[in-house]
Structure formats: C-alpha cells, structure tokens
Amino acid sequence: MTDVTQINESSTKTLEKHQELRYEIEFDQQGWMRLVEGTAECFGTELLLNKIYKLTSTKGAVFTWTGCKIEITNNCSPYIGDKTPMQKYSAVFQEIENSRSNNFDPNQSGPRVMIVGPTDSGKSSVSKILLAYSSRLGYEPLFIDLDPGQNSVTIPGTISASHIQSPIDIEEGLSSFVPLAHFYGHASLDVNPELFKALVRNLAAFVDKQMLASETTRMSGFVVNTCGWIDGLGYKVLLDNIEAFRINMIIVMDNEKLFSDLNSHFQQQQIKILKLPKSGGVFLRTPIFRKKTRMLKIKEYFNGVNDSLSPHYIYLDFKDVSIFRTGGGPVAPASALPIGQQSSIDPLAISEVYPSIDMCHSIVAISYAKQPQHIFSTNVAGFLYINDIDMETKKITVISPAPGPIPSRYLLIGTLKWTPN
Ligand SMILES: Nc1ncnc2c1ncn2[C@@H]1O[C@H](COP(=O)(O)OP(=O)(O)OP(=O)(O)O)[C@@H](O)[C@H]1O
C-alpha cells in the first residue's frame, strides 16, 4: 500500500471565509490534505493545524468560517465552491440547540431529528454536520442510520444506532463508532418493506431504552438518516419510521413536495418541519457507483479503512451453525408485483435453511439471539463472508474480521453478496 505522504504533487489553496474546498478521489486512489493556516472543518469536524489527513476513495469538502489555507494533493481534483448552504445548516443546528437548552425538562427527551429527502440530496452529510456540531459542544447524541443501501456506519443491509461520544474522525467518518445493528439483509428497502419497518420499530425501542437510561443521552437526542425512497410505498415506510421514533423535528432536504406532504400529514401534531437546500457540491451517484461504494464498505469491514486489518479464515462444520433466512425466502420487490397485488410470503417469517452452494459470496450476520425465536428482535454481533461451501465434507469457509470462534451458532442470510479481490 502506498505511503500517501509520498504523493507530493500538491498545491495550496487559499479560501476566503464561507468558502469550501471540494475534492473527489477515485476508488482505490489515495491523496491527502493539510490545514496550513486558519481554521476549517470537514462535515462539521474541525481540522487540526498541520495534520495530514488521508483521503481514500471519497468525495467531500472542507468549509471555513474564517478563511484558511489548505494544502491538498492534485489527484483530489480540488476546486473552491463559494456558494454553500452552511449558514442555513448552522441555523438549523441552532434550532436543535435551542430545543436542548430552552428550559429543558430532564423528564422529556431532547431533539429527535430525522433527515429526509431524495437520493443525493446531502442527507448523510447534514446528519454528520449536526452530529459533529453537537459533539463539539459536549453532547453525546445517537446516530441512527436507516439507509441499508448507502450506510454511513457499518455494512450495507443493516440499520443501526451509534453513540457519538467522541469527535467524528475525519478519515473514518461515522464508521469509527461501534453500532448496535440489526440485519435487514438487503441493500434496497423495497425488497421487504414490512421487515424493514418491523426492524426499525425494534431499533426505536432500543433507542427509547437508551434515552431513559441516561439524562445526557436524553438531552443530546438523536439524528436519524434515511434512504432516498420518498414516494409511493417509500413515503409510507417513512411515515411509519417517523412514528416509530416519535420524531419531533423533520429536516427535508431539497424537495418541496415532500415538505408539503409532511406538513399536511402532521398538521395536528407538534412536529417541527424544516427545509434545507442541497449543497452544489453534493456528488450525484450512478447505480454502478452506489454498488461500488457498497462493495467498498464491505471491504472496509473486513480489511479496515486503508487496509488496517487482516481478515481471518474460519472453517465451520455444517453442524456448528444454523442459518436462517428472514422473509421466508427471496421476495420479489414490491415494485415488481402487479399493481394492488401483495406477496403471499410472510415478510416477517424466519426459516432455517440448509447450507447450499448458492450461499457462496453471501454476507451473513451473526445473531446475538440465544433462541431462534429471538433472532428477529435481537441485534447482531458482526458479519461473516461465506467464501466457500463444500457439500461433500460439509464444511463452510468464512472470512471474519476477528480470529477465534464465532460468538453464536445463529447466522442470518439475506441477498447481500460480495466478492473480495
Ligand atoms: N459540499 C460538498 N462538496 C463535495 N462533496 C459533497 C458535499 N456534500 C456532500 N458531498 C458528497 O456527495 C455525496 C452524496 O452526499 P450524501 O451522502 O450526503 O447524500 P445523501 O442524500 O445522503 O445520499 P443517499 O440518499 O444516496 O444516501 C457524498 O459522497 C458526499 O461526501
């Protein structure tokens, strides 16, 4: 692996106050940046002066409130954006902050914020900014990621809650926090929306317990990031998720219709609904790019960010594990069924399946459940990659990020596949 500091074709960019330096670095490419003068922040987290930050397969921006100079490698295609919505984002953060500090009743919960909007509208980036600003003020909010396709925290196909108890790392982002995760098993919400809604309700119940247990968490509140499916069934799922988390502030990114629909729907309820524009820097991702990002996220789970981990091969006998599939088998996406027709398969059924060759290259979750009937309501300990299944010797070869025995015999499988290269 290249030592990034050896990439020395860099230039120093001077930013006026309220400008941002945008960068794009291709998959499997690395560059770096360094703040050489002034102050700047990357999605809300302050850069340290003179520290070299590695940039790997990423797009993003560094914003300055004061003006600054940043040295950045030329392979990051850096350019300066002088129109940014950061002042509006900061005003929304102030609203959140007011809800914490204005006569906060410790028996009530603090901000329960959900960010909604179409794909590529900057939802994850705004989530990160709000969490980073909260963290800088000493709060310890929860981050709830309901985007199984473009997850910010762990492997795709999951929903998770992470406790943000330290500043967000600029290189690793939100992946540096250990989440409580439930395995949905599919990258797209429309494969099994009923299962998704039910898992979200489980996660919301866990979050409620966390809020009850600690006044700091209660006051800090949480930020929920969602996926970009906002019409038809996607909108209905969103409404269900809003109810599950008893959201009291919705931030709508860049979509007048969604803003208007939510206002009409919640007019009798005390939910603050705000709208925010998307930044001109937000990168539009094609389906191929999205798939590559998912594969990269899985690779990072097993190999670490910047290949910092060495994954381990583990050999399991068929009798050592029980594999369960949720939803009673692969279900046709709701969008693929004729209008008005529903799948006859119980979307919440969990059935044990015998190992088979077609499971090769699947990502499976290790459940913490002690009994099969608790699998659905229990979070997962981690994930394995099925490298090989030998039907003759009845052995499964898996790749795990950690050595040693796996913590449970119960494995969950969905439709998520990966091929290491
Ligand atoms: N101001 C900016 N300058 C440069 N890149 C940016 C900026 N804001 C966001 N990006 C990048 O644009 C991409 C899309 O942004 P983001 O992930 O926040 O959108 P999203 O609405 O959450 O997308 P999705 O719904 O697909 O998850 C990300 O790679 C992000 O880092």
The ligand as a Tripos MOL2 file, in Angstrom:
@<TRIPOS>MOLECULE
LIG
   31    33     1     0     0
SMALL
NO_CHARGES

@<TRIPOS>ATOM
      1 N1        -20.3790   20.2180   -0.1440 N.pl3     1 LIG1
      2 C1        -19.9300   19.0950   -0.6890 C.ar      1 LIG1
      3 N2        -18.8500   19.1090   -1.5020 N.ar      1 LIG1
      4 C2        -18.3920   17.9640   -2.0590 C.ar      1 LIG1
      5 N3        -18.9620   16.7550   -1.8950 N.ar      1 LIG1
      6 C3        -20.0350   16.6960   -1.0970 C.ar      1 LIG1
      7 C4        -20.5780   17.8470   -0.4490 C.ar      1 LIG1
      8 N4        -21.6550   17.4760    0.2840 N.ar      1 LIG1
      9 C5        -21.7650   16.1330    0.1030 C.ar      1 LIG1
     10 N5        -20.8060   15.6720   -0.7140 N.ar      1 LIG1
     11 C6        -20.6170   14.2840   -1.1670 C.3       1 LIG1
     12 O1        -21.7070   13.9540   -2.0460 O.3       1 LIG1
     13 C7        -22.0670   12.5760   -1.8820 C.3       1 LIG1
     14 C8        -23.5690   12.4740   -1.5940 C.3       1 LIG1
     15 O2        -23.8560   13.1460   -0.3800 O.3       1 LIG1
     16 P1        -24.6880   12.4410    0.7880 P.3       1 LIG1
     17 O3        -24.1880   11.0620    1.0180 O.co2     1 LIG1
     18 O4        -24.6890   13.3660    1.9460 O.co2     1 LIG1
     19 O5        -26.1190   12.3880    0.1030 O.3       1 LIG1
     20 P2        -27.3870   11.5220    0.5470 P.3       1 LIG1
     21 O6        -28.6020   12.3160    0.2690 O.co2     1 LIG1
     22 O7        -27.2060   11.0340    1.9590 O.co2     1 LIG1
     23 O8        -27.2800   10.3180   -0.4520 O.3       1 LIG1
     24 P3        -28.0850    8.9030   -0.3690 P.3       1 LIG1
     25 O9        -29.5140    9.1850   -0.2330 O.co2     1 LIG1
     26 O10       -27.7580    8.2360   -1.6280 O.co2     1 LIG1
     27 O11       -27.5320    8.1700    0.8240 O.co2     1 LIG1
     28 C9        -21.1850   12.0460   -0.7410 C.3       1 LIG1
     29 O12       -20.0850   11.3860   -1.3320 O.3       1 LIG1
     30 C10       -20.7230   13.3010   -0.0160 C.3       1 LIG1
     31 O13       -19.4910   13.1270    0.6540 O.3       1 LIG1
@<TRIPOS>BOND
     1     1     2 1
     2     2     3 ar
     3     2     7 ar
     4     3     4 ar
     5     4     5 ar
     6     5     6 ar
     7     6     7 ar
     8     6    10 ar
     9     7     8 ar
    10     8     9 ar
    11     9    10 ar
    12    10    11 1
    13    11    12 1
    14    11    30 1
    15    12    13 1
    16    13    14 1
    17    13    28 1
    18    14    15 1
    19    15    16 1
    20    16    17 2
    21    16    18 1
    22    16    19 1
    23    19    20 1
    24    20    21 2
    25    20    22 1
    26    20    23 1
    27    23    24 1
    28    24    25 2
    29    24    26 1
    30    24    27 1
    31    28    29 1
    32    28    30 1
    33    30    31 1
@<TRIPOS>SUBSTRUCTURE
     1 LIG1         1 GROUP 0 **** ****
